[in-house]
Amino acid sequence: MRQMFSEAAWSPGAKLPSEQELGRQLGVGRSTVREALRVLGHLGLVEARSGLGTYVVDRRMPRGHVDQPHTSTNLRQLYEFRRALEVPAARLAAERRTDDQLSEIRAAWDRCKVAVENDSADEFARLDFEFHFSIIQASGNAFYTEAYRALEASFARYVSLVLALGPLRSMLHFHDGLIDAIAQQDSAAAAAAVDENFLETDVRLRLLTNNAPALADSEP
């Protein structure tokens, strides 16, 4: 799809082929195409218009750079750590959360949405920690809570690097599915929602680290 964006037919304003047709052209299933379009939407390259289809809005693949002390190794390890905690914690939060904890999770995400509306990536990154930490706390596991608390000092500056790849408005409904699953006390759906969000984040991480070859495995 990156190659397709270099072709004149995929210029801004162009309507993309259907998911079925894209799948045929790329030799993959519709679910793979759907996930790719979801990621491209979060990167600000395409836009789904209700009842009309999906359109190209920008075909320039975003580029990022990881500077010291934000090495690509540290960035990757942070997200490995987060994924290892956030997936099981979401499952437990769905099973164990109280009404008060659910209210705090929703309130924390509402504060994140205000930051999106104000187009403040730094503020969103800071508040995003509070949102995820509220879910960790709702898991009822004290060891998860203590381990995740250690991220607070570095969380925002690393997340800001990832947020820079794509418009901040793409985050407005990013965690709606996760919150709904926790509200419904559906542990499997909560874990799946976290995994789905990390799939999109993984693409941004690859874009960052691919553009920082000199820092590939350096440490601060």
GUMARLO-389534 format. One record per residue (C-alpha): residue number from 0; x, y, z. Coordinates in pm, whole numbers, plus 32768, in hexadecimal, padded with zeros to 4 digits. Each point is the difference from the previous one (the first is absolute). Example, Ala and Ser with C-alpha at 12.3 -4.5 7.8 and 13.67 -1.06 7.14 Angstrom:
PT   i east north   up
PT   0 84CE  7E3E 830C
PT   1 8089  8158 7FBE
***
This chain:
PT   i east north   up
PT   0 8000  8000 8000
PT   1 8129  80E7 803D
PT   2 8060  7FC9 7E92
PT   3 7E9B  8045 7F8F
PT   4 800B  8153 80AC
PT   5 811C  8065 7F17
PT   6 7F21  7FCF 7ECF
PT   7 7F43  8120 7F65
PT   8 7EB2  7F4B 801E
PT   9 8020  8011 817B
PT  10 801D  8179 8018
PT  11 7F45  80C4 810F
PT  12 7E8A  7FFA 7FBF
PT  13 8008  7EB3 7F4A
PT  14 7F0E  7EF2 806B
PT  15 80A2  7EB4 805A
PT  16 7F88  7EB8 7F6B
PT  17 7F1B  7F2B 80D6
PT  18 8095  7F24 8113
PT  19 7FB6  7ED1 7F29
PT  20 80B3  8094 7ED1
PT  21 812B  8070 80D1
PT  22 8018  7EA3 8092
PT  23 8002  7F70 7E9F
PT  24 8110  80F0 7F8E
PT  25 80D9  7FC1 8132
PT  26 7FBB  7E8E 8024
PT  27 7F7F  8019 8166
PT  28 7EB7  7FD6 80B5
PT  29 7F02  8114 8045
PT  30 8051  7FFF 8174
PT  31 816C  8053 7FB1
PT  32 7F93  8118 7F16
PT  33 7F10  8086 8105
PT  34 8114  800C 8108
PT  35 80EE  80AA 7F0C
PT  36 7EFB  810B 7FAF
PT  37 7FC3  8034 8174
PT  38 8173  8041 8035
PT  39 8014  80E6 7ED0
PT  40 7ED8  80C0 808C
PT  41 80B1  8034 814C
PT  42 8135  8077 7F45
PT  43 7F28  8105 7F4F
PT  44 802E  7F6F 7EA3
PT  45 7E9E  7F8C 7FB7
PT  46 7EA6  8059 807A
PT  47 7ECC  7F24 8009
PT  48 7EC5  80BF 7F9F
PT  49 7EBB  7F65 806E
PT  50 7F43  7F6B 7EDB
PT  51 80FF  8082 7F04
PT  52 8139  7F2F 802F
PT  53 8169  8047 805E
PT  54 80C1  8123 7F6B
PT  55 816E  8069 7FF6
PT  56 803C  8140 80C5
PT  57 817E  7FFE 8009
PT  58 80F1  7F09 7F60
PT  59 813F  806E 80AE
PT  60 8062  7EED 80F0
PT  61 8053  80AA 814C
PT  62 8169  7FF8 806D
PT  63 8083  8011 8162
PT  64 8151  8000 80AA
PT  65 8075  7F78 814D
PT  66 810B  80D9 80A3
PT  67 80D4  7FBE 8133
PT  68 7FA4  7FA8 810A
PT  69 7EC9  7F82 7F4A
PT  70 80AE  7EDD 7F58
PT  71 7F43  7F11 7F20
PT  72 805D  7EE5 80ED
PT  73 7F69  80B2 812C
PT  74 7ECB  805E 7F3C
PT  75 7FC9  7E99 7F92
PT  76 803B  7F7A 815E
PT  77 7F0C  80F8 8098
PT  78 7EEA  7F85 7F1E
PT  79 805E  7E94 803C
PT  80 7FDF  8043 8173
PT  81 7EB7  80B7 7FD6
PT  82 7F6B  7EEC 7F2D
PT  83 806C  7EF7 80FB
PT  84 7F44  80B8 8114
PT  85 7EDE  80A8 7F4F
PT  86 7F69  7ECE 7F56
PT  87 7FD4  7F2A 813C
PT  88 7FAF  8133 80D1
PT  89 7EE2  805B 7F15
PT  90 7F7B  7E9F 8020
PT  91 8008  8014 817B
PT  92 7F72  8161 8005
PT  93 7ED1  7F89 7F3C
PT  94 7FCB  7EE8 80FC
PT  95 8043  80C4 8140
PT  96 7FBC  8172 7FC8
PT  97 7F14  80B7 80E8
PT  98 7F07  8106 7F8D
PT  99 80E0  810F 8091
PT 100 812D  7F7A 7F45
PT 101 7F3C  7FF4 7EBB
PT 102 7F9B  816B 8037
PT 103 816E  805F 8031
PT 104 8068  7F47 7EC3
PT 105 7EF8  80BC 7F3B
PT 106 805C  814C 80A1
PT 107 8170  7FC8 7FB3
PT 108 7FAE  7FBF 7E93
PT 109 7F1F  8132 7FF2
PT 110 812A  80D0 806F
PT 111 80CA  7F66 7EE6
PT 112 7EF0  8060 7F09
PT 113 8014  816B 8072
PT 114 8174  7FFA 7FB4
PT 115 7FB1  7F78 7EA3
PT 116 7F01  8111 7FC6
PT 117 8105  8100 8071
PT 118 80FD  7F5B 7F15
PT 119 80F9  7FDE 811E
PT 120 80CE  7EC6 7FCA
PT 121 80DA  803A 8133
PT 122 7ECF  8025 80DF
PT 123 7F5F  7ECC 7F64
PT 124 813B  7F32 803F
PT 125 8001  8066 816F
PT 126 7E8E  7FB7 802D
PT 127 801C  7EB9 7F3E
PT 128 80D8  7F7A 811A
PT 129 7EEE  8055 80FA
PT 130 7F00  7F4C 7F27
PT 131 80CB  7EC0 7FE4
PT 132 8064  8010 816D
PT 133 7E90  8010 8063
PT 134 7FCA  7EB5 7F48
PT 135 8132  7F68 80A5
PT 136 7F76  8064 8154
PT 137 7EAC  7F6D 7FA9
PT 138 80AC  7EB1 7FC3
PT 139 8024  7FE0 8178
PT 140 8164  7F7F 7FE0
PT 141 80EE  80C2 80E1
PT 142 8136  7F81 7F49
PT 143 7F79  807A 7EB0
PT 144 7FB7  8150 80A0
PT 145 815F  802A 8090
PT 146 80A8  7F8D 7EBF
PT 147 7F33  80EB 7F26
PT 148 8030  8127 80EC
PT 149 8174  7FF2 7FAE
PT 150 7FAE  806C 7E99
PT 151 7F71  8150 8061
PT 152 8143  80C8 7FE2
PT 153 804E  7F8B 7E9C
PT 154 7EA8  7FA0 7F79
PT 155 7F9A  8152 7F6F
PT 156 8141  8050 7F45
PT 157 800A  7EAC 7F56
PT 158 7E8D  8006 7FAA
PT 159 802A  815D 7F6C
PT 160 80F3  7F6D 7F01
PT 161 7EFC  7F06 7F90
PT 162 7EE7  8101 7FFB
PT 163 80CB  80DB 7F14
PT 164 7FC2  7EFF 7EEC
PT 165 7EA0  805E 7F99
PT 166 7EFE  8106 805F
PT 167 7FA3  800C 8170
PT 168 7E8E  7FFB 7FA3
PT 169 802A  7E93 7F9F
PT 170 8016  7FB1 8176
PT 171 7EA9  808F 8052
PT 172 7F50  7EAE 8006
PT 173 8136  7F24 801B
PT 174 7F9F  7F5B 814A
PT 175 7E85  8004 7FE5
PT 176 7FF2  7E87 7FC0
PT 177 80DC  7FB8 812E
PT 178 7F2A  80D4 80E6
PT 179 7EC0  7F5F 7F7F
PT 180 808E  7EA4 803F
PT 181 8062  805B 8165
PT 182 7EA8  8098 8039
PT 183 7F5B  7EBF 7F81
PT 184 80F0  7F32 80D6
PT 185 8067  7F40 7EC7
PT 186 8164  7F98 8054
PT 187 804A  7F5C 7EB0
PT 188 7F8B  8133 7F3F
PT 189 80CB  80E5 80E2
PT 190 8141  7F3C 7FC1
PT 191 7FB3  7FF3 7E8A
PT 192 7FC9  8179 7FF7
PT 193 8157  8040 809A
PT 194 80A3  7F0F 7F0C
PT 195 7F53  80AB 7EDA
PT 196 807D  8155 8070
PT 197 8163  7F7E 801E
PT 198 7FF0  7F82 7E98
PT 199 7FCF  8167 7F90
PT 200 810F  807D 80EB
PT 201 80F1  7EFB 7F79
PT 202 7FED  80A1 7EA8
PT 203 8060  8151 8090
PT 204 8121  7F63 80BF
PT 205 8083  7F64 7EC1
PT 206 7FEA  814D 7F4D
PT 207 80C4  80A3 811A
PT 208 8111  7EFC 801E
PT 209 8026  7FD6 7E87
PT 210 8050  8172 7FE9
PT 211 8107  7FEF 8112
PT 212 80FF  7EFF 7F80
PT 213 8123  809F 80B5
PT 214 7F52  7FC7 814B
PT 215 7F88  7EA1 7FB4
PT 216 8088  7F5C 8139
PT 217 80AF  8114 80BD
PT 218 7FC4  8049 816C
PT 219 8006  8156 80AD
***
